[in-house]
Amino acid sequence: MKIVISHVYSKHNNGDAAILSAQIAMLRRAFQHPQIHILSLEPIEDGYQFDGIQVVNAVMFGSVSPANGRIKKVILAVAMIIYTTVWAATFRVSHVALPLPRAWREPMRVLAGADVQVCVGGGYLRAKKGAVSTILLLLLFHQVWLAKVLGKPVYLYSQSFGPYPQKIQMRIAATSLRRADLILVREAKSLALLGDMGVDGDRVVPVADSAFAFQPDLTPGRLTEVIGTDRAGEQVVGLTARAWLPPEAQREYERSIAQFIDRLSQRDGFRVVVIAQVTATEQGDDDRLVGQRIQDMLGSRDNVVFLERQFSHYEIKSVYAALDYLIGTRFHSVIFALTSGVPTLAIEYEHKTSGIMQDLGLGQWVLPMEDVTADRLAELFDDLVRDHDAYLRILREVMPGYVARAGETAALLRRAYDASPRSRRGARVAPL
């Protein structure tokens, strides 16, 4: 069984890395000794592996690589979409492999030789207003179309969808998703959006986010080691922040976070740890930059620590497990904390946050990112402390079942594949 996992972006994004690790583990359980290949959208070194699996750049990498300018990206995108589609159609019909540029050979060889393409779980199939976002959405869905032209089943693993603020974006998404063989949806808001788009039926199945199934062995006492202090008598409050809003709104969000930390730092018995969940410098997505701006506004505090190390997803999970509370903007930091039994206030930047928190019965503990103020954070945090025991009771009641649901997703793929005509045919390997 040859499986291609596409759309991977997880080298320095610990939430996406946890999704990928959990997905790989579940696929290995569902399929006996599968051969797995990973197609990445981020810069990687030669020979780079993830959980022991070779990673290669996807054909669309040149169109999103930060090393290329905007005009070059557009030219590469148009050329790539047209030529790889022609290549795939020619190979499927006549079994002839047309010449390919060197950068496209390995990803096309891997895809042509696969039995199935599984789009990695996450929330990347979304868009903002504007031509750049529309082109990126088209590129992301081109990977789906490419596999279908080659005759491969396409499964979308534990996904959120949208928003699609423009009609053309909605049309691209709806047309592409109707071609998918199985769509696993991780929260109710995305499920409703797919229904509005006319993407429904037996192939659309609600599931839990795969990151809930990421349950590594944790290292006791990790937080004390990382922040270099004895936490006896202190309650440790973790916080994750990210760049997302327009400039002025982003500054106000960061200013409010700094003001809230300032207030909390003046209360006895609390220590604040600001954690960089994502450190993808080359992609312009680095929480350490946000943390530095907050620290500059705040100044030095004995009981406030800014963690800037690049943790692996295995390491950072143990950090969240050692917290007493989390205020999380990065949603997978929220998942890491919740699965470790840590009461959490989630700051929402996409509808996946409120969707999943509502599914868990924790919808009241969500604050939209654009509504963040120091007063509102302080009020909700005081409520969180007051309702600590009740919050933990909810986690004890709902979390085991939710984690179990997350662990069942690969079995859905196995059943879909076993029922498909593809399972009775072998893949043709391209002589590239």
Secondary structure, DSSP 8 states (H G I E B T S, - for coil): -EEEEEEE--SSBHHHHHHHHHHHHHHHHHSSS-EEEEEESS---TT-EETTEEEEE-TTHHHH-TTS-HHHHHHHHHHHHHHHHHHHHHHHHH-------HHHHHHHHHHHT-SEEEE-SEEEE---SSHHHHHHHHHHHHHHHHHHHTT--EEEEEEEE----SHHHHHHHHHHHTT-SEEEE-SHHHHHHHHHTT--STTEEE---GGGG------TTHHHHHHTS--TT-EEEEEE----S-HHHHHHHHHHHHHHHHHHHTSTTEEEEEE--BEEGGGTEEHHHHHHHHHHHH---TTEEEE-S---HHHHHHHHHT-SEEEESSHHHHHHHHTTT--EEEEESSHHHHHHHHHTT-GGGEEEGGG--HHHHHHHHHHHHHTHHHHHHHHHHHHHHHHHHHTTHHHHHHHHHHTSGGGGS-------
